[in-house]
């Protein structure tokens, strides 16, 4: 078992050690390793397991098998035509100044129907995969804006679906989250959040921030008042931004305030290679 202290740029021999362990675990082909286990991917899994080669290999092995069973290679735009893509519930809104993908979730008042849970998880993975494809300038993380307005007990997803979402994120997209902003989460949300909290790893916990838009009302009002005047809107956004504090929510008002545009999103999906 090999453990290293700093895996941000793991040595080639350590990356290869993970691949060697993968082969020993079985049930994966050389093509799977070659196509899905590049150096950057292996390094992320090493970071997720604090440099422990055996644990990183085991986690990555689980992802390879999961991707095969989940059939991630069959995801297409057409699978989500209709209500899913038109709703604007979840989408990639673009990139921040450093190239990180911006993932936006808008909680709607309509509840998921029982038959939608599988399709929801498929769309979740499709969106996460889109976020990975959309990253720029060597970035490997996303910022997640969770707009919780409209959340209620009636439209809260079953705990099992929330747990499945958490497992997908933790086990198969490790070290992808930079920040997650929960925006205007009502008190009722605390019941679900507290149920999930014990299953969220300590590193991820530190990346979660709750914000209330009342604290940003002046900035949001200025952006809203600009209406369709792009120059005025951009001026308001620039004034609200805090370049010296890159992780401040102020810098993400651009995407929080932007309306979802299905046609524009379809262009992004095509641009990152979806069929």
GUKEKE-579612 format. One record per residue: x, z, y of N, C-alpha, C in turn; residue in one letter. Coordinates in steps of 0.1 Angstrom, whole numbers, padded with zeros to 4 digits, always signed. Layout:
<rs>
XZYXZYXZYA/...
</rs>
This chain:
<rs>
+0009+0000-0012+0000+0000+0000+0009+0000+0012X/+0006-0009+0021+0014-0010+0034+0006-0007+0046X/+0011+0002+0054+0005+0006+0066+0014+0004+0078X/+0009-0002+0089+0017-0004+0101+0010+0002+0112X/+0017+0006+0122+0012+0013+0134+0005+0004+0144X/+0011-0008+0146+0006-0017+0156+0004-0031+0150X/-0008-0035+0149-0012-0048+0142-0017-0058+0152X/-0015-0056+0165-0020-0066+0175-0013-0080+0172X/-0001-0079+0168+0006-0092+0164+0014-0089+0151X/+0006-0087+0140+0012-0084+0127+0022-0094+0123X/+0033-0089+0117+0044-0097+0112+0038-0107+0101X/+0044-0119+0100+0039-0129+0090+0039-0123+0076X/+0048-0115+0072+0049-0110+0059+0037-0100+0056X/+0032-0093+0066+0021-0084+0064+0008-0092+0063X/+0007-0103+0071-0005-0111+0070-0005-0118+0056X/+0006-0122+0051+0007-0128+0038+0004-0118+0027X/+0007-0105+0030+0004-0095+0020-0011-0093+0018X/-0018-0095+0029-0033-0094+0028-0038-0106+0020X/-0033-0118+0022-0037-0129+0014-0034-0128-0001X/-0022-0122-0003-0018-0119-0017-0028-0110-0024X/-0032-0099-0017-0041-0090-0022-0055-0096-0025X/-0059-0105-0015-0071-0112-0017-0072-0120-0030X/-0061-0127-0033-0060-0135-0045-0061-0126-0057X/-0055-0114-0056-0056-0105-0068-0070-0099-0070X/-0078-0098-0059-0092-0093-0060-0101-0102-0068X/-0098-0115-0068-0106-0125-0076-0118-0129-0068X/-0125-0139-0075-0138-0144-0070-0137-0152-0057X/-0125-0155-0052-0123-0163-0041-0114-0175-0044X/-0116-0186-0039-0108-0198-0042-0097-0199-0032X/-0087-0207-0035-0076-0209-0026-0081-0217-0013X/-0091-0225-0015-0097-0232-0004-0104-0222+0006X/-0110-0212+0001-0117-0202+0009-0107-0195+0017X/-0096-0191+0011-0085-0184+0018-0079-0193+0029X/-0076-0205+0025-0069-0214+0034-0078-0217+0046X/-0091-0219+0044-0100-0223+0055-0106-0212+0063X/-0106-0200+0058-0113-0189+0065-0104-0177+0068X/-0091-0178+0063-0082-0166+0065-0069-0170+0073X/-0071-0176+0085-0060-0179+0093-0053-0166+0098X/-0042-0167+0104-0034-0155+0109-0043-0146+0118X/-0050-0152+0127-0058-0144+0137-0068-0137+0130X/-0075-0143+0120-0086-0136+0113-0080-0124+0105X/-0069-0126+0098-0063-0116+0090-0058-0104+0099X/-0053-0107+0111-0049-0097+0120-0060-0089+0125X/-0072-0095+0127-0084-0087+0131-0088-0077+0120X/-0087-0082+0108-0091-0073+0097-0081-0062+0095X/-0068-0065+0098-0058-0054+0098-0061-0044+0109X/-0064-0049+0121-0067-0039+0131-0079-0031+0128X/-0089-0037+0122-0101-0030+0118-0099-0019+0108X/-0088-0020+0100-0084-0010+0090-0071-0003+0093X/-0068-0003+0106-0056+0005+0111-0043+0001+0104X/-0042-0012+0101-0030-0017+0095-0028-0015+0080X/-0038-0010+0073-0038-0008+0059-0041-0021+0052X/-0030-0026+0046-0032-0040+0040-0042-0040+0029X/-0042-0030+0020-0052-0030+0009-0067-0029+0015X/-0069-0020+0024-0082-0019+0030-0086-0031+0037X/-0077-0038+0045-0080-0050+0052-0084-0061+0042X/-0076-0062+0031-0079-0073+0021-0092-0070+0015X/-0096-0058+0012-0109-0055+0006-0120-0058+0015X/-0119-0055+0028-0129-0058+0038-0130-0074+0039X/-0119-0081+0040-0120-0095+0042-0125-0102+0029X/-0122-0096+0018-0127-0101+0005-0142-0100+0005X/-0147-0089+0010-0162-0087+0011-0168-0098+0020X/-0161-0101+0031-0167-0111+0040-0167-0125+0034X/-0157-0128+0027-0156-0141+0020-0168-0143+0011X/-0170-0133+0003-0181-0133-0007-0195-0133+0000X/-0196-0125+0011-0208-0125+0019-0211-0138+0025X/-0201-0144+0031-0204-0157+0037-0208-0168+0027X/-0203-0167+0015-0207-0176+0004-0222-0173+0000X/-0225-0161-0002-0239-0157-0006-0249-0160+0006X/-0245-0157+0018-0254-0159+0030-0255-0174+0033X/-0246-0182+0028-0246-0196+0030-0244-0199+0045X/-0234-0193+0051-0232-0195+0066-0229-0210+0068X/-0224-0217+0058-0220-0231+0061-0233-0240+0061X/-0244-0235+0059-0257-0243+0059-0264-0240+0072X/-0260-0232+0081-0266-0229+0094-0266-0242+0102X/-0278-0245+0108-0279-0256+0117-0288-0253+0129X/-0288-0261+0139-0297-0259+0150-0311-0260+0146X/-0314-0270+0138-0327-0273+0133-0334-0262+0126X/-0326-0253+0119-0332-0242+0112-0340-0233+0122X/-0336-0233+0135-0341-0224+0144-0350-0231+0155X/-0353-0243+0153-0362-0250+0162-0375-0242+0163X/-0382-0244+0175-0395-0237+0176-0393-0224+0183X/-0401-0214+0178-0402-0201+0185-0388-0194+0187X/-0379-0195+0177-0367-0188+0177-0358-0192+0189X/-0356-0205+0190-0347-0210+0201-0354-0210+0214X/-0367-0211+0214-0375-0211+0227-0377-0198+0233X/-0375-0187+0225-0379-0174+0230-0368-0168+0239X/-0356-0172+0238-0345-0166+0246-0342-0151+0242X/-0346-0147+0230-0344-0134+0226-0329-0130+0225X/-0321-0140+0220-0307-0138+0218-0300-0151+0219X/-0289-0151+0227-0282-0164+0229-0268-0161+0235X/-0260-0171+0235-0247-0171+0242-0248-0177+0255X/-0245-0169+0266-0248-0173+0279-0236-0180+0286X/-0224-0180+0279-0212-0186+0286-0200-0177+0283X/-0191-0178+0293-0179-0170+0292-0175-0163+0305X/-0169-0151+0303-0165-0144+0315-0152-0150+0320X/-0146-0144+0331-0134-0150+0337-0122-0150+0327X/-0122-0142+0317-0111-0142+0308-0113-0150+0296X/-0125-0156+0295-0128-0164+0283-0136-0158+0272X/-0139-0145+0274-0148-0139+0263-0162-0145+0264X/-0168-0146+0252-0182-0151+0251-0191-0140+0256X/-0202-0144+0263-0212-0135+0267-0224-0136+0258X/-0228-0126+0251-0239-0125+0242-0250-0118+0249X/-0262-0124+0250-0273-0117+0257-0285-0116+0247X/-0290-0103+0246-0302-0101+0239-0313-0096+0249X/-0324-0102+0248-0336-0098+0257-0346-0092+0248X/-0349-0080+0249-0359-0073+0240-0373-0078+0246X/-0381-0084+0238-0394-0088+0242-0405-0079+0237X/-0417-0080+0243-0428-0071+0240-0434-0075+0226X/-0431-0087+0221-0437-0091+0208-0429-0085+0197X/-0435-0080+0187-0428-0074+0175-0425-0085+0165X/-0414-0082+0158-0411-0091+0146-0421-0089+0136X/-0425-0100+0129-0434-0100+0118-0426-0097+0105X/-0432-0092+0095-0425-0089+0083-0417-0101+0077X/-0423-0112+0078-0417-0124+0072-0406-0130+0081X/-0403-0124+0092-0393-0129+0101-0379-0122+0100X/-0379-0112+0092-0366-0104+0091-0355-0112+0086X/-0357-0120+0075-0346-0128+0070-0342-0138+0080X/-0352-0145+0086-0348-0155+0096-0341-0149+0108X/-0345-0136+0112-0338-0130+0123-0324-0128+0119X/-0321-0123+0107-0307-0121+0104-0299-0134+0103X/-0306-0145+0099-0299-0158+0099-0296-0162+0113X/-0306-0160+0122-0303-0163+0136-0293-0154+0143X/-0292-0142+0139-0282-0133+0144-0268-0138+0140X/-0266-0142+0128-0253-0147+0123-0250-0161+0130X/-0261-0169+0132-0259-0182+0139-0254-0179+0153X/-0260-0169+0160-0256-0166+0173-0242-0160+0174X/-0238-0151+0164-0225-0146+0164-0214-0157+0161X/-0218-0166+0152-0209-0177+0150-0207-0186+0162X/-0218-0187+0169-0217-0195+0182-0208-0188+0192X/-0209-0175+0193-0201-0167+0201-0186-0169+0198X/-0183-0169+0185-0169-0171+0181-0164-0185+0185X/-0173-0195+0183-0169-0209+0186-0167-0211+0201X/-0175-0203+0209-0175-0205+0224-0164-0198+0231X/-0156-0190+0224-0146-0182+0231-0135-0192+0236X/-0129-0188+0247-0120-0197+0254-0107-0189+0257X/-0096-0197+0260-0084-0191+0265-0078-0181+0255X/-0079-0183+0242-0073-0174+0233-0080-0161+0230X/-0092-0160+0237-0100-0147+0235-0106-0147+0221X/-0108-0135+0215-0114-0133+0202-0125-0123+0202X/-0130-0120+0214-0141-0109+0215-0152-0114+0224X/-0163-0107+0223-0175-0110+0232-0179-0097+0239X/-0187-0099+0250-0193-0089+0257-0208-0090+0254X/-0215-0079+0251-0229-0080+0247-0238-0073+0257X/-0247-0081+0263-0257-0075+0272-0270-0074+0265X/-0274-0061+0263-0286-0058+0256-0297-0054+0266X/-0305-0063+0270-0316-0060+0279-0327-0054+0272X/-0329-0040+0274-0339-0033+0265-0353-0032+0272X/-0355-0038+0283-0368-0037+0289-0378-0043+0279X/-0389-0036+0278-0400-0041+0269-0399-0035+0255X/-0388-0027+0253-0387-0020+0240-0397-0009+0238X/-0403-0009+0227-0413+0002+0224-0413+0005+0209X/-0420+0015+0206-0421+0019+0191-0428+0007+0184X/-0437+0001+0190-0445-0010+0184-0436-0022+0180X/-0427-0025+0189-0418-0037+0186-0404-0033+0181X/-0402-0021+0178-0389-0016+0173-0387-0022+0159X/-0375-0028+0156-0373-0033+0143-0373-0022+0132X/-0376-0024+0120-0375-0014+0110-0360-0009+0109X/-0358+0003+0105-0345+0008+0104-0336+0000+0095X/-0342-0005+0084-0335-0013+0074-0329-0026+0081X/-0337-0032+0090-0332-0044+0097-0320-0040+0106X/-0322-0029+0113-0312-0025+0122-0299-0021+0115X/-0300-0015+0103-0289-0011+0095-0282-0024+0090X/-0290-0034+0086-0284-0047+0081-0276-0053+0092X/-0282-0053+0104-0275-0058+0116-0262-0051+0118X/-0262-0038+0118-0250-0030+0120-0239-0034+0109X/-0243-0035+0097-0234-0038+0086-0228-0052+0088X/-0236-0062+0092-0231-0075+0094-0220-0075+0105X/-0223-0068+0116-0213-0067+0127-0201-0060+0123X/-0202-0048+0116-0190-0040+0113-0182-0046+0102X/-0188-0051+0092-0181-0056+0080-0177-0070+0081X/-0184-0079+0088-0181-0093+0088-0177-0099+0101X/-0178-0091+0112-0173-0096+0125-0165-0084+0131X/-0156-0079+0124-0148-0067+0129-0140-0071+0141X/-0138-0062+0150-0129-0064+0162-0133-0076+0170X/-0146-0078+0171-0151-0089+0179-0157-0083+0192X/-0162-0071+0192-0168-0065+0204-0158-0060+0214X/-0160-0064+0226-0152-0058+0237-0160-0047+0244X/-0172-0051+0249-0181-0041+0255-0195-0044+0251X/-0204-0034+0250-0218-0036+0248-0225-0028+0258X/-0233-0034+0267-0241-0028+0277-0255-0027+0272X/-0261-0015+0271-0275-0013+0268-0281-0011+0282X/-0290-0020+0286-0295-0021+0299-0310-0016+0300X/-0313-0006+0308-0326-0001+0310-0333+0003+0296X/-0325+0010+0288-0331+0014+0275-0341+0026+0278X/-0353+0025+0273-0363+0036+0276-0360+0047+0267X/-0365+0059+0270-0363+0071+0262-0366+0069+0247X/-0377+0062+0244-0381+0060+0230-0370+0054+0222X/-0361+0046+0228-0350+0039+0221-0340+0049+0215X/-0340+0061+0220-0330+0071+0216-0333+0075+0201X/-0345+0074+0196-0348+0077+0182-0341+0067+0173X/-0341+0054+0176-0334+0044+0168-0319+0046+0170X/-0315+0047+0182-0300+0048+0185-0294+0060+0178X/-0301+0071+0178-0296+0084+0172-0295+0082+0157X/-0304+0075+0151-0304+0072+0137-0292+0064+0133X/-0288+0054+0142-0277+0045+0139-0264+0051+0142X/-0263+0060+0152-0251+0065+0157-0241+0070+0146X/-0245+0078+0136-0235+0082+0126-0229+0071+0119X/-0235+0059+0119-0229+0048+0111-0221+0038+0120X/-0219+0042+0132-0211+0034+0142-0197+0040+0142X/-0187+0032+0140-0173+0038+0139-0169+0042+0153X/-0160+0052+0154-0156+0058+0166-0150+0048+0177X/-0143+0038+0172-0138+0028+0182-0149+0020+0188X/-0159+0016+0180-0170+0009+0186-0178+0018+0196X/-0180+0031+0192-0187+0040+0201-0182+0040+0215X/-0169+0039+0216-0162+0039+0229-0165+0026+0238X/-0170+0016+0231-0172+0004+0238-0187+0002+0243X/-0195+0012+0240-0209+0012+0243-0212+0019+0256X/-0219+0012+0265-0222+0017+0279-0237+0016+0281X/-0243+0026+0286-0257+0026+0290-0258+0024+0305X/-0265+0014+0310-0267+0012+0324-0281+0012+0328X/-0284+0015+0340-0298+0015+0346-0297+0005+0358X/-0305-0005+0358-0305-0015+0369-0309-0009+0382X/-0315+0002+0382-0318+0009+0395-0305+0011+0403X/-0294+0013+0396-0281+0016+0402-0275+0003+0408X/-0281-0008+0404-0276-0021+0409-0287-0029+0417X/-0297-0022+0421-0308-0028+0427-0304-0037+0439X/-0295-0032+0448-0291-0039+0460-0285-0053+0456X/-0276-0052+0446-0269-0064+0442-0279-0074+0435X/-0288-0069+0427-0297-0077+0420-0307-0083+0429X/-0312-0075+0439-0321-0081+0449-0315-0092+0457X/-0302-0091+0460-0295-0101+0468-0294-0114+0460X/-0292-0113+0447-0291-0125+0438-0305-0131+0437X/-0315-0123+0435-0329-0127+0434-0334-0134+0446X/-0330-0128+0458-0334-0134+0471-0329-0148+0473X/-0317-0151+0467-0311-0164+0469-0320-0175+0463X/-0328-0171+0453-0337-0181+0447-0329-0193+0441X/-0333-0205+0445-0326-0217+0439-0314-0222+0448X/-0311-0214+0458-0300-0217+0467-0287-0213+0460X/-0281-0223+0453-0269-0219+0445-0258-0213+0453X/-0256-0218+0465-0245-0213+0473-0247-0198+0477X/-0260-0195+0481-0263-0181+0484-0262-0172+0472X/-0267-0178+0461-0266-0170+0448-0252-0167+0444X/-0243-0177+0445-0229-0175+0442-0223-0165+0451X/-0226-0166+0464-0221-0156+0474-0225-0142+0470X/-0238-0140+0466-0243-0127+0463-0235-0121+0450X/-0233-0130+0441-0226-0126+0429-0212-0123+0431X/-0205-0130+0440-0192-0128+0443-0190-0114+0451X/-0200-0111+0459-0200-0099+0467-0202-0087+0457X/-0210-0089+0447-0213-0078+0438-0201-0076+0428X/-0193-0086+0425-0183-0084+0415-0172-0074+0419X/-0166-0069+0409-0155-0059+0411-0142-0064+0403X/-0135-0073+0409-0123-0079+0402-0113-0068+0397X/-0112-0058+0405-0103-0047+0401-0107-0039+0389X/-0120-0040+0386-0126-0033+0374-0133-0043+0365X/-0125-0050+0357-0130-0062+0349-0141-0058+0339X/-0142-0045+0335-0152-0041+0326-0164-0035+0332X/-0165-0036+0345-0177-0030+0352-0189-0039+0350X/-0200-0033+0349-0213-0041+0347-0215-0050+0359X/-0211-0047+0371-0212-0055+0382-0207-0070+0380X/-0197-0071+0372-0191-0084+0369-0200-0092+0359X/-0210-0086+0353-0218-0093+0344-0232-0095+0349X/-0234-0092+0361-0248-0095+0367-0251-0110+0367X/-0241-0118+0368-0243-0132+0368-0251-0137+0356X/-0248-0131+0344-0255-0135+0332-0268-0126+0330X/-0268-0114+0335-0280-0106+0334-0291-0112+0342X/-0288-0117+0354-0298-0122+0363-0302-0136+0360X/-0294-0143+0352-0297-0157+0349-0309-0159+0339X/-0317-0168+0342-0329-0171+0333-0324-0179+0321X/-0330-0177+0310-0327-0185+0298-0332-0199+0299X/-0324-0208+0296-0327-0223+0297-0325-0229+0283X/-0335-0232+0276-0334-0237+0262-0326-0250+0262X/-0329-0259+0271-0322-0272+0271-0307-0270+0273X/-0304-0261+0282-0290-0259+0285-0283-0252+0273X/-0290-0243+0267-0284-0237+0255-0282-0247+0244X/-0291-0256+0242-0289-0266+0232-0277-0274+0235X/-0274-0277+0247-0262-0284+0251-0250-0276+0247X/-0250-0263+0249-0239-0254+0245-0237-0255+0230X/-0248-0254+0223-0247-0254+0208-0241-0267+0203X/-0245-0278+0209-0239-0291+0205-0224-0291+0209X/-0221-0286+0221-0207-0286+0225-0197-0279+0216X/-0202-0268+0210-0193-0260+0201-0194-0265+0187X/-0201-0276+0184-0200-0282+0171-0212-0281+0162X/-0223-0274+0166-0234-0273+0157-0242-0286+0156X/-0247-0288+0144-0255-0300+0142-0270-0297+0141X/
</rs>
